């Protein structure tokens, strides 16, 4: 069986950049890796991503939850589980923790309900290691936008993004063995160094 690593964090935390750097690092060490993202990763998932992030007006908050779940289940069935069964390392930019943080804490949907939806969406699959890139929401949003037009989620009030961050940090407290907090308000090489350390330790267990 392979190894499942996820990167999580608020907007502008640098997940996508760090995911790519991690893949390069692991491939240099001889590992076979699959880099993917949520929502997305599959043709169906990428279509749902467009609806979730670009479509205006957007879906209701409950519809939003189910769209993320639908994209995730397709992702697990089509990409993630087959790669793990082929003994590959899967590195995913966001996974089920994002739904807890964004739809649970951000949207204030019932957390137990989200837990049940996530279980169906993931088919019970949980990452071995989650790297939580933590950044202040104001700084993260400035970094994320960089002069471009914000997507639907980025357009939310800053109070929403503060709740998302709080959700992530509470998850990390509850699941400290799996979720490792990394300060993301630093240079990308400094962040990458911490990521390498956590990943190397996890792969040696």
Secondary structure as UniProt FT lines:
FT   STRAND          3..9
FT   TURN            11..12
FT   HELIX           15..28
FT   TURN            29..30
FT   STRAND          33..37
FT   HELIX           43..53
FT   HELIX           61..75
FT   HELIX           76..80
FT   HELIX           81..85
FT   TURN            86..87
FT   STRAND          89..93
FT   HELIX           96..99
FT   HELIX           100..106
FT   HELIX           111..122
FT   TURN            123..124
FT   STRAND          129..134
FT   HELIX           137..145
FT   TURN            146..147
FT   TURN            152..155
FT   HELIX           158..174
FT   TURN            175..178
FT   STRAND          179..183
FT   HELIX           188..203
//
